[in-house]
Amino acid sequence: MKPEEPWYKDAICYELHVQAFYDSNADGIGDFAGARQKLDYLKDLGVTCIWLLPFSQSPLNFLFFCIGFSFLAQPSGLGD
């Protein structure tokens, strides 16, 4: 019997920026409720994996990209 391939070998991932994806309550900022409402849409596109981009300010102890983009998650604008 052949071992099963890891799930990520044939996954179709969608990079989702929650605050920019879909706004469910018309406040101008995307939210998890909006993302949840669009799961069927993503499934119809063939998406099998969702990668959530950072949605809160980084504690600055990571050594990868979310440090540079943490200002985008602040509702007030550019991190003022």
A tleap script that builds the chain and sets N, CA, C and O, in Angstrom:
source leaprc.protein.ff14SB
mol = sequence {
  NMET LYS PRO GLU GLU PRO TRP TYR LYS ASP
  ALA ILE CYS TYR GLU LEU HIE VAL GLN ALA
  PHE TYR ASP SER ASN ALA ASP GLY ILE GLY
  ASP PHE ALA GLY ALA ARG GLN LYS LEU ASP
  TYR LEU LYS ASP LEU GLY VAL THR CYS ILE
  TRP LEU LEU PRO PHE SER GLN SER PRO LEU
  ASN PHE LEU PHE PHE CYS ILE GLY PHE SER
  PHE LEU ALA GLN PRO SER GLY LEU GLY CASP
}
set mol.1.N position { 0.845 -1.184 0.000 }
set mol.1.CA position { 0.000 0.000 0.000 }
set mol.1.C position { 0.889 1.246 0.000 }
set mol.1.O position { 1.840 1.343 0.776 }
set mol.2.N position { 0.567 2.191 -0.876 }
set mol.2.CA position { 1.337 3.424 -1.030 }
set mol.2.C position { 0.942 4.438 0.050 }
set mol.2.O position { -0.248 4.641 0.296 }
set mol.3.N position { 1.932 5.083 0.703 }
set mol.3.CA position { 1.586 6.097 1.719 }
set mol.3.C position { 0.864 7.289 1.088 }
set mol.3.O position { 1.122 7.665 -0.056 }
set mol.4.N position { -0.027 7.858 1.852 }
set mol.4.CA position { -0.808 9.003 1.376 }
set mol.4.C position { 0.081 10.243 1.251 }
set mol.4.O position { 0.932 10.489 2.106 }
set mol.5.N position { -0.116 11.010 0.197 }
set mol.5.CA position { 0.635 12.255 -0.016 }
set mol.5.C position { 0.214 13.292 1.026 }
set mol.5.O position { -0.945 13.302 1.442 }
set mol.6.N position { 1.127 14.164 1.455 }
set mol.6.CA position { 0.756 15.252 2.367 }
set mol.6.C position { -0.305 16.156 1.711 }
set mol.6.O position { -0.288 16.350 0.496 }
set mol.7.N position { -1.210 16.698 2.507 }
set mol.7.CA position { -2.333 17.495 1.997 }
set mol.7.C position { -1.876 18.685 1.172 }
set mol.7.O position { -2.556 19.074 0.222 }
set mol.8.N position { -0.745 19.263 1.515 }
set mol.8.CA position { -0.305 20.491 0.850 }
set mol.8.C position { 0.265 20.257 -0.549 }
set mol.8.O position { 0.483 21.216 -1.289 }
set mol.9.N position { 0.506 19.011 -0.919 }
set mol.9.CA position { 1.067 18.721 -2.238 }
set mol.9.C position { 0.134 19.137 -3.371 }
set mol.9.O position { 0.599 19.574 -4.424 }
set mol.10.N position { -1.172 19.005 -3.168 }
set mol.10.CA position { -2.111 19.388 -4.223 }
set mol.10.C position { -3.114 20.442 -3.751 }
set mol.10.O position { -4.168 20.622 -4.361 }
set mol.11.N position { -2.779 21.133 -2.665 }
set mol.11.CA position { -3.678 22.170 -2.132 }
set mol.11.C position { -3.689 23.398 -3.036 }
set mol.11.O position { -2.692 23.735 -3.674 }
set mol.12.N position { -4.830 24.047 -3.071 }
set mol.12.CA position { -4.965 25.341 -3.749 }
set mol.12.C position { -5.229 26.353 -2.642 }
set mol.12.O position { -6.321 26.410 -2.076 }
set mol.13.N position { -4.213 27.145 -2.346 }
set mol.13.CA position { -4.285 28.084 -1.222 }
set mol.13.C position { -4.722 29.467 -1.692 }
set mol.13.O position { -4.346 29.922 -2.772 }
set mol.14.N position { -5.517 30.118 -0.864 }
set mol.14.CA position { -5.971 31.483 -1.117 }
set mol.14.C position { -5.459 32.341 0.027 }
set mol.14.O position { -5.749 32.076 1.193 }
set mol.15.N position { -4.696 33.370 -0.314 }
set mol.15.CA position { -4.174 34.302 0.681 }
set mol.15.C position { -5.260 35.323 0.988 }
set mol.15.O position { -5.650 36.100 0.117 }
set mol.16.N position { -5.748 35.322 2.221 }
set mol.16.CA position { -6.893 36.151 2.573 }
set mol.16.C position { -6.513 37.230 3.585 }
set mol.16.O position { -6.086 36.929 4.700 }
set mol.17.N position { -6.672 38.478 3.184 }
set mol.17.CA position { -6.495 39.611 4.103 }
set mol.17.C position { -7.885 39.950 4.624 }
set mol.17.O position { -8.673 40.596 3.934 }
set mol.18.N position { -8.177 39.520 5.821 }
set mol.18.CA position { -9.529 39.603 6.381 }
set mol.18.C position { -10.099 41.014 6.297 }
set mol.18.O position { -11.251 41.183 5.900 }
set mol.19.N position { -9.323 42.026 6.661 }
set mol.19.CA position { -9.839 43.395 6.711 }
set mol.19.C position { -10.134 43.976 5.336 }
set mol.19.O position { -10.801 45.006 5.236 }
set mol.20.N position { -9.652 43.339 4.279 }
set mol.20.CA position { -9.894 43.856 2.932 }
set mol.20.C position { -10.779 42.923 2.102 }
set mol.20.O position { -11.131 43.262 0.972 }
set mol.21.N position { -11.138 41.772 2.632 }
set mol.21.CA position { -11.830 40.767 1.830 }
set mol.21.C position { -13.317 41.039 1.674 }
set mol.21.O position { -13.782 41.259 0.556 }
set mol.22.N position { -14.077 41.029 2.764 }
set mol.22.CA position { -15.530 41.247 2.673 }
set mol.22.C position { -16.039 41.818 3.984 }
set mol.22.O position { -15.737 41.302 5.060 }
set mol.23.N position { -16.806 42.878 3.884 }
set mol.23.CA position { -17.346 43.592 5.039 }
set mol.23.C position { -18.797 43.161 5.253 }
set mol.23.O position { -19.656 43.433 4.414 }
set mol.24.N position { -19.068 42.497 6.361 }
set mol.24.CA position { -20.424 41.978 6.601 }
set mol.24.C position { -21.359 42.977 7.273 }
set mol.24.O position { -22.578 42.812 7.213 }
set mol.25.N position { -20.812 44.014 7.913 }
set mol.25.CA position { -21.683 44.934 8.661 }
set mol.25.C position { -21.592 46.378 8.176 }
set mol.25.O position { -22.019 47.293 8.881 }
set mol.26.N position { -21.048 46.591 6.994 }
set mol.26.CA position { -21.013 47.903 6.337 }
set mol.26.C position { -20.285 48.986 7.133 }
set mol.26.O position { -20.648 50.160 7.053 }
set mol.27.N position { -19.256 48.602 7.902 }
set mol.27.CA position { -18.475 49.619 8.614 }
set mol.27.C position { -17.205 49.994 7.854 }
set mol.27.O position { -16.404 50.797 8.331 }
set mol.28.N position { -17.026 49.408 6.669 }
set mol.28.CA position { -15.889 49.743 5.834 }
set mol.28.C position { -14.644 48.896 6.060 }
set mol.28.O position { -13.621 49.108 5.409 }
set mol.29.N position { -14.725 47.941 6.977 }
set mol.29.CA position { -13.585 47.066 7.275 }
set mol.29.C position { -14.045 45.619 7.168 }
set mol.29.O position { -15.039 45.227 7.779 }
set mol.30.N position { -13.320 44.832 6.392 }
set mol.30.CA position { -13.647 43.416 6.288 }
set mol.30.C position { -13.544 42.734 7.642 }
set mol.30.O position { -12.822 43.201 8.524 }
set mol.31.N position { -14.258 41.639 7.807 }
set mol.31.CA position { -14.284 40.962 9.102 }
set mol.31.C position { -14.432 39.451 8.914 }
set mol.31.O position { -14.675 38.972 7.807 }
set mol.32.N position { -14.281 38.711 10.017 }
set mol.32.CA position { -14.382 37.256 9.940 }
set mol.32.C position { -15.785 36.806 9.531 }
set mol.32.O position { -15.929 35.800 8.837 }
set mol.33.N position { -16.806 37.526 9.945 }
set mol.33.CA position { -18.161 37.162 9.526 }
set mol.33.C position { -18.290 37.283 8.011 }
set mol.33.O position { -18.933 36.446 7.378 }
set mol.34.N position { -17.696 38.300 7.434 }
set mol.34.CA position { -17.720 38.462 5.988 }
set mol.34.C position { -16.955 37.355 5.285 }
set mol.34.O position { -17.410 36.828 4.270 }
set mol.35.N position { -15.795 37.003 5.821 }
set mol.35.CA position { -15.010 35.904 5.242 }
set mol.35.C position { -15.794 34.607 5.318 }
set mol.35.O position { -15.798 33.824 4.368 }
set mol.36.N position { -16.452 34.378 6.431 }
set mol.36.CA position { -17.260 33.160 6.599 }
set mol.36.C position { -18.402 33.113 5.583 }
set mol.36.O position { -18.730 32.046 5.063 }
set mol.37.N position { -19.005 34.266 5.303 }
set mol.37.CA position { -20.107 34.316 4.323 }
set mol.37.C position { -19.648 33.943 2.924 }
set mol.37.O position { -20.455 33.500 2.106 }
set mol.38.N position { -18.373 34.114 2.639 }
set mol.38.CA position { -17.833 33.864 1.295 }
set mol.38.C position { -17.109 32.524 1.161 }
set mol.38.O position { -16.465 32.284 0.139 }
set mol.39.N position { -17.195 31.652 2.156 }
set mol.39.CA position { -16.511 30.361 2.079 }
set mol.39.C position { -17.003 29.516 0.910 }
set mol.39.O position { -16.199 28.853 0.254 }
set mol.40.N position { -18.310 29.525 0.633 }
set mol.40.CA position { -18.836 28.761 -0.508 }
set mol.40.C position { -18.272 29.292 -1.817 }
set mol.40.O position { -17.965 28.515 -2.722 }
set mol.41.N position { -18.133 30.603 -1.925 }
set mol.41.CA position { -17.554 31.215 -3.115 }
set mol.41.C position { -16.120 30.721 -3.323 }
set mol.41.O position { -15.739 30.350 -4.433 }
set mol.42.N position { -15.332 30.720 -2.246 }
set mol.42.CA position { -13.948 30.257 -2.344 }
set mol.42.C position { -13.893 28.774 -2.707 }
set mol.42.O position { -13.046 28.348 -3.493 }
set mol.43.N position { -14.799 27.997 -2.129 }
set mol.43.CA position { -14.858 26.572 -2.451 }
set mol.43.C position { -15.185 26.368 -3.930 }
set mol.43.O position { -14.598 25.503 -4.580 }
set mol.44.N position { -16.112 27.154 -4.461 }
set mol.44.CA position { -16.469 27.063 -5.880 }
set mol.44.C position { -15.286 27.408 -6.788 }
set mol.44.O position { -15.207 26.921 -7.915 }
set mol.45.N position { -14.377 28.240 -6.302 }
set mol.45.CA position { -13.170 28.569 -7.060 }
set mol.45.C position { -12.151 27.430 -7.033 }
set mol.45.O position { -11.185 27.433 -7.796 }
set mol.46.N position { -12.375 26.462 -6.151 }
set mol.46.CA position { -11.455 25.341 -6.033 }
set mol.46.C position { -10.472 25.468 -4.891 }
set mol.46.O position { -9.551 24.660 -4.771 }
set mol.47.N position { -10.653 26.473 -4.052 }
set mol.47.CA position { -9.748 26.713 -2.925 }
set mol.47.C position { -9.904 25.588 -1.897 }
set mol.47.O position { -11.019 25.237 -1.511 }
set mol.48.N position { -8.776 25.032 -1.462 }
set mol.48.CA position { -8.789 23.977 -0.451 }
set mol.48.C position { -8.034 24.372 0.817 }
set mol.48.O position { -8.011 23.616 1.788 }
set mol.49.N position { -7.420 25.550 0.809 }
set mol.49.CA position { -6.613 26.007 1.933 }
set mol.49.C position { -6.684 27.535 1.988 }
set mol.49.O position { -6.563 28.199 0.959 }
set mol.50.N position { -6.878 28.083 3.172 }
set mol.50.CA position { -6.906 29.538 3.331 }
set mol.50.C position { -5.747 29.953 4.235 }
set mol.50.O position { -5.590 29.451 5.347 }
set mol.51.N position { -4.942 30.885 3.725 }
set mol.51.CA position { -3.827 31.436 4.486 }
set mol.51.C position { -4.257 32.824 4.938 }
set mol.51.O position { -4.409 33.723 4.111 }
set mol.52.N position { -4.453 33.010 6.233 }
set mol.52.CA position { -4.846 34.308 6.774 }
set mol.52.C position { -3.622 35.192 6.943 }
set mol.52.O position { -2.647 34.814 7.593 }
set mol.53.N position { -3.688 36.375 6.348 }
set mol.53.CA position { -2.628 37.359 6.566 }
set mol.53.C position { -2.773 37.930 7.968 }
set mol.53.O position { -3.851 37.836 8.553 }
set mol.54.N position { -1.733 38.510 8.515 }
set mol.54.CA position { -1.813 39.064 9.871 }
set mol.54.C position { -2.953 40.080 9.990 }
set mol.54.O position { -3.136 40.926 9.115 }
set mol.55.N position { -3.710 39.984 11.078 }
set mol.55.CA position { -4.847 40.883 11.262 }
set mol.55.C position { -4.774 41.656 12.567 }
set mol.55.O position { -5.732 42.332 12.941 }
set mol.56.N position { -3.653 41.562 13.260 }
set mol.56.CA position { -3.435 42.387 14.443 }
set mol.56.C position { -1.971 42.815 14.443 }
set mol.56.O position { -1.151 42.235 13.733 }
set mol.57.N position { -1.654 43.807 15.220 }
set mol.57.CA position { -0.294 44.321 15.228 }
set mol.57.C position { 0.669 43.265 15.756 }
set mol.57.O position { 0.387 42.584 16.742 }
set mol.58.N position { 1.786 43.142 15.098 }
set mol.58.CA position { 2.812 42.179 15.476 }
set mol.58.C position { 3.479 42.604 16.785 }
set mol.58.O position { 3.704 43.792 17.016 }
set mol.59.N position { 3.792 41.628 17.638 }
set mol.59.CA position { 4.536 41.965 18.858 }
set mol.59.C position { 6.013 42.215 18.566 }
set mol.59.O position { 6.801 42.400 19.493 }
set mol.60.N position { 6.397 42.223 17.287 }
set mol.60.CA position { 7.749 42.503 16.816 }
set mol.60.C position { 8.779 41.472 17.279 }
set mol.60.O position { 9.962 41.793 17.393 }
set mol.61.N position { 8.347 40.249 17.543 }
set mol.61.CA position { 9.309 39.220 17.897 }
set mol.61.C position { 9.376 38.121 16.844 }
set mol.61.O position { 9.913 37.044 17.104 }
set mol.62.N position { 8.830 38.387 15.651 }
set mol.62.CA position { 8.900 37.435 14.557 }
set mol.62.C position { 9.999 37.871 13.600 }
set mol.62.O position { 10.295 39.060 13.484 }
set mol.63.N position { 10.588 36.931 12.933 }
set mol.63.CA position { 11.640 37.249 11.984 }
set mol.63.C position { 11.168 37.027 10.553 }
set mol.63.O position { 11.932 36.542 9.718 }
set mol.64.N position { 9.920 37.374 10.263 }
set mol.64.CA position { 9.421 37.250 8.903 }
set mol.64.C position { 8.506 38.417 8.573 }
set mol.64.O position { 8.406 39.365 9.352 }
set mol.65.N position { 7.844 38.360 7.438 }
set mol.65.CA position { 7.196 39.506 6.825 }
set mol.65.C position { 6.152 40.246 7.649 }
set mol.65.O position { 5.908 41.420 7.369 }
set mol.66.N position { 5.525 39.640 8.640 }
set mol.66.CA position { 4.409 40.326 9.303 }
set mol.66.C position { 4.864 41.555 10.078 }
set mol.66.O position { 4.033 42.409 10.388 }
set mol.67.N position { 6.134 41.680 10.401 }
set mol.67.CA position { 6.623 42.884 11.086 }
set mol.67.C position { 6.416 44.105 10.199 }
set mol.67.O position { 5.922 45.137 10.653 }
set mol.68.N position { 6.796 43.977 8.935 }
set mol.68.CA position { 6.706 45.108 8.021 }
set mol.68.C position { 5.284 45.490 7.660 }
set mol.68.O position { 5.034 46.636 7.287 }
set mol.69.N position { 4.349 44.562 7.762 }
set mol.69.CA position { 2.982 44.836 7.359 }
set mol.69.C position { 2.033 45.009 8.541 }
set mol.69.O position { 0.825 45.138 8.339 }
set mol.70.N position { 2.544 45.015 9.752 }
set mol.70.CA position { 1.661 45.080 10.912 }
set mol.70.C position { 0.863 46.379 10.961 }
set mol.70.O position { -0.219 46.408 11.546 }
set mol.71.N position { 1.373 47.451 10.361 }
set mol.71.CA position { 0.647 48.723 10.387 }
set mol.71.C position { -0.648 48.647 9.585 }
set mol.71.O position { -1.555 49.442 9.830 }
set mol.72.N position { -0.764 47.733 8.648 }
set mol.72.CA position { -1.980 47.619 7.826 }
set mol.72.C position { -3.171 47.146 8.634 }
set mol.72.O position { -4.314 47.376 8.239 }
set mol.73.N position { -2.925 46.489 9.758 }
set mol.73.CA position { -4.012 45.913 10.537 }
set mol.73.C position { -4.682 46.919 11.464 }
set mol.73.O position { -5.669 46.588 12.121 }
set mol.74.N position { -4.168 48.131 11.525 }
set mol.74.CA position { -4.748 49.111 12.428 }
set mol.74.C position { -5.878 49.865 11.732 }
set mol.74.O position { -5.657 50.518 10.712 }
set mol.75.N position { -7.091 49.775 12.286 }
set mol.75.CA position { -8.250 50.420 11.654 }
set mol.75.C position { -8.089 51.926 11.471 }
set mol.75.O position { -8.719 52.500 10.582 }
set mol.76.N position { -7.267 52.580 12.285 }
set mol.76.CA position { -7.150 54.032 12.217 }
set mol.76.C position { -6.345 54.505 11.007 }
set mol.76.O position { -6.324 55.703 10.726 }
set mol.77.N position { -5.684 53.603 10.287 }
set mol.77.CA position { -4.934 54.029 9.124 }
set mol.77.C position { -3.544 53.478 9.091 }
set mol.77.O position { -3.346 52.265 9.153 }
set mol.78.N position { -2.582 54.352 8.994 }
set mol.78.CA position { -1.202 53.915 8.792 }
set mol.78.C position { -0.403 53.828 10.082 }
set mol.78.O position { 0.760 54.231 10.118 }
set mol.79.N position { -0.994 53.321 11.110 }
set mol.79.CA position { -0.253 53.071 12.341 }
set mol.79.C position { 0.067 54.316 13.150 }
set mol.79.O position { 1.088 54.370 13.836 }
set mol.80.N position { -0.789 55.303 13.073 }
set mol.80.CA position { -0.519 56.532 13.824 }
set mol.80.C position { -0.864 56.395 15.283 }
set mol.80.O position { -0.693 57.344 16.049 }
savepdb mol mol.pdb
quit
